[in-house]
C-alpha cells in the first residue's frame, strides 16, 4: 500500500502524523459540546460546520476506496465520521426546535441526497482513472467548503468582538493539519489531497489572527440584549427601578374588575420619570408601587 509502504518513509511519517493531528482536530470541539451539555442549550453555536465535516469525511472514504492504497485517508475519515455523528446527535438533543429542523434539512440534503447522487453518478458514468479524477475534484471542492464553513463563525467574531465561539486550539490544529496533509499529498503525488489544504492553511492562519485581535476586546451584542449603544449591559445596568401604577376608581371600596376604557382614557399621560418624581399624595386615584427588577431573574421584588 502506498500509504504504508516503506518505500515512502516520509509519506508514511506525514500520513501517520496527519492522522494524529486530524484526530485531535476532531476532538477540539469537545469543550464546546461539554458546555452545551452543561447548559442544556446550543446557545449561539451552529451545526453547519459539523454537518459539512461529516459529509467531507464520507466523500474522502469513498475516494480512498475507489483509488485504493489510501489506508491513512480511510482510518482518519472513518474516525471523523464517528466523532462528527456524535456531535450532531448532541446538537439535536439540545438545540431549539427551529434549529433542529434546519439541521435535519441540511443533513438530509447534503449527507443523504447529494452524497447519494455523487455515489450513483461516479459509479455509473465513469470508469477506471476517469472515476478517480472526477471523484478527486469533487473531494477537493467539498474539502474547500469545510474550510469555508467557519467563515460564519469568523463573521460572528468580527461582529461581536468576541472569540467565544472560535476556540484557538481548533484554529491551531486546523492549520497544523493542513500543513501535514499538504506535505503528505505532495509526497504521494496526489494533488487532490494536497490542493485543498493550501486553503485550509490560509483560513487557519486568518482565524488565529482574528483570535489575537479580539481576545481582549469587550464583547458587543448583535441582535439580542443590546442597548442603544450596541454594547452588552454592564454591571451598573443590571438592575432597574420601575414605577408600576395600578388604576383604581375613586370609590371607598376598590374592585378588582376590568375598568371601562373611558375611565382609563381619563388618566393623564405621564412619563415614568415624572411619576417617579411625583409624591403619592398627588395621585389620589392610583396606587404607586416601586418595583425592583433584576435582569438575571424573572423574580420581581416590591419595595
N, C-alpha and C positions, 0 to 999 in steps of 0.2 A: 504494500500500500504506500502511495506517495507520501501521505501524511505521517506515516510511522517508519518509513524506510531510513536505515542508517546511511544511505547514500545521500540523504538530505539532512545532515545533522543540525544545521541552523534552522531549517524549516521545521524540524521536529521540536527544537527548543522553543521557537517562537509560537508554534502551534500549541504546545503544552502551556507556555506562559499565557497565551491568549485565552485558553480555556480557564486558567486560574483567575485572571483579571476579569474576564467576562462573567464568570460565576459570581465574583464579588460585586460586580456591577449589578447583576440581577438581584443581589441581596441588599443593595444600597437603600431601596425604599422601605426596608423593614421598620426603621424608626417612624416613618410616615404612617404606616399601617398599624403600628403599635399605638400611635396617637389616635388614629381613627377608632381602634378597638377600645381604648380607654375612654374617649369622649362619646363613643357611640354615634359619631357623626363624621361624614366625609368633609365637612366644612367647605373650604374653597378648593380642595383637591379635585383634579379632573381624571377621568378614566381613559381618555383617548390615547395617551402615550402607552398605556399598558395593553390596550386592545391592538394598537398598531405593532407594538413589540412582539406580541403573540403571533400576529399574522406574519411578520418578518421571519420569526423563528420557524414557523411552519414551512414557509417558502424555501428557506435555506436547507432544511432537512430534505425536502423534495428534490432540490438541486443536487445535493450531495449524493442522494440515492441514484439519481439519473446519471450523474457524471462518474460515480463510483470512486473508490480510493480516496475518500474525503472523510476519514474517521473523526478528525478533530471537529469538523463542522457539524457532524451528526451528534457527537457527545454534548457539546456545549448548547446547541439549539434544542436538543431534547430536554436538557435541564431547564433551559429558558422557557419552554412550553409549559412545563410543570409549575415553575415558580410564577410565571405571569398568570396562569389559570387560577392559582391560589389568590393572587392579588385581586383579580377581577371578581372572584366569588366573595371575598371580603368586602369589596366595594359594593356589590349588590346587596349584601346584608345590611349595611349601614347607610346607604345612600337614600335620599328622599325619593318619593315615587316618580316624580318627573324626571329626575336624573337617571333612575333605574331604566325607565322606558327609553331614554336617549341612548344609554349604554347598550341596551338589548338590541336596538335597531342597528347601531354601528357594528356590533358583534355579528349579528346575522348577515348584514350586508357584506361586510369585509371578510370575516373568517369562515363563513359558510358559502355565501353567494359568489364572491369574487374568487376565492380560492378554488371553489368547485369548477368555475368556468376556466380558470388557468389550467387546472389539472386535466380537464377534458380536452381543451384545445391543444395543449402541448403533446398529449399522448396520441391524439387522433390526427392532427395536421402536420406534425413534424416527426422526423426520424433521425437517428444517429446523431452526428455532430450538430446538425441544424436545431435539433431539440435542445441540446445543451446550450447553444448560443442564444436561442430565444429565451429559454428559462433563465440564463445568466443575466441577460439585460433586464428581465422582469425583476429579478432579485436586486439588481443594482437600483432600479427605480424605487422599489419599496424600502430598501435599506436607507435611501436618501430620505424617504418620508419618516422613517424612525428618528433620524437626526433632526428633521424639520419639525416634528411633533412638539418638542419642548419650546418652540417659538411662542406658543400661547403662554407658557409659564414665564418666559423671558419678558414678554409684553406686560404681564401682571407685575413682575418685579419692578419694571420701569414706572408703571402707573402708580403702584402703591409704595414705591421706595422701600420695599421690604423683601428680604431674601428668605422669608419663612417657608415658602413653597418651592425653593430651589436649593436643596442641600449641597454644600460644597463637595462633600465626599462623592456624591453621584456625578457631579461635573468632572471631578478629577479622574474618577475611574473610567468615565466615558472617553476622556482624552487619551489616557494610557492605553485603553483597549483599542482605540482607533489606530494608534501608532503601531502597536504589536501586530494587529491583523493586517495592516498595510504591508508591513515587512514580510509577514507570512505569505500573503498573496503574491508579493514581488518575488520571493524565493521559489515558490512553486509555479511561477509564471501563470497565475490565474488573475487576470485583470478584473474579473467580476468580484473577486474578494478584495482586491486592493483599492479599486476606484472609489467606492462609497466611503471608505474610511478616511479619505482626504477631506471630505466634507465633514465627517464626524469629528476629526481633529479640530477643524476650524470652529465648529459650533461649541465644542468643549472648551476651547480657549476663550471664546466670547462669553460663555456662561461664567467662567471663573473670573473674568474681568468685571462682569456685572456684579458678581458677589462681592468683590473687593470694593467696588464703588458704592454699593448700597448697604453693606453690612452694618454700618454705624449710623445710617440715616434714620430720621424719625418717620415711622410708617404713616401713610396717608390713605384714608378711606376713599374708595372709588364710587361705590354705589350705595352701600348701606352704612348707616351710622355716622355719616359725616355731617359736620355743621356747615355754616355759611362759608367758612374759610377753607373747607375741604379737608381739615385735619381731624384726626381722631380726638375724642373728648379727653381732656386732661384730668388729672386728679382733682383739680379745683372745680371742674364742671360735673363731677359725678353725681351730685345731689342738687335738687332744685326745690324751692318752696312754691306752692301753688295755692291760691285762694279759691276755694270752691264755694259758690253761693247757691244755697238751696232756696228756691222760690217758695213763698208761703203766703196765703191770703191774709188780709188784715182782719182776722177774726180771733176771738179769745181762744176757741178750740180749733186747732190746726188739723186738717185732714191730710191723709196720705194719698188722696186720689189724684187723678190726672187733672191739671188745671186747664181752663179754656185758653185757646190761642190768643184771644183778645186780651186776657189778663196778662199773659206772658209778654205780649207786644207792648203793654203799657210800661214795662220796666225799661228805664232809660239805658241806652248803650254806654258802657263804661269800659275802659281798658283795665287789664289786670293790675297794672301799676297804680292806677288811680284808686281802684278799690282796695288795694293793699295799704295805701296811704290813708284812706278814709277810716275814721273810727267807727266801731259797730253802732254807736248811737245814731249816726246819720242815716242808717238803713233800717228803719223800723219794721219793714215787712220782709226782711231777709235774714237768714241765719248764715253768718260767715264762718267758715271753718278753714283754718290753716292746715294744709296737708303737706307732709314731708314725703317726697317721692324719691326712692332710690332707683337708679338705672340698672343696678345689678340685681334687683329683686322685684318681683311683682307686688311685694308687700307695701301697703300704704299705712303710714303712721299718722294718727291725728294728734296734733299738739295744741 
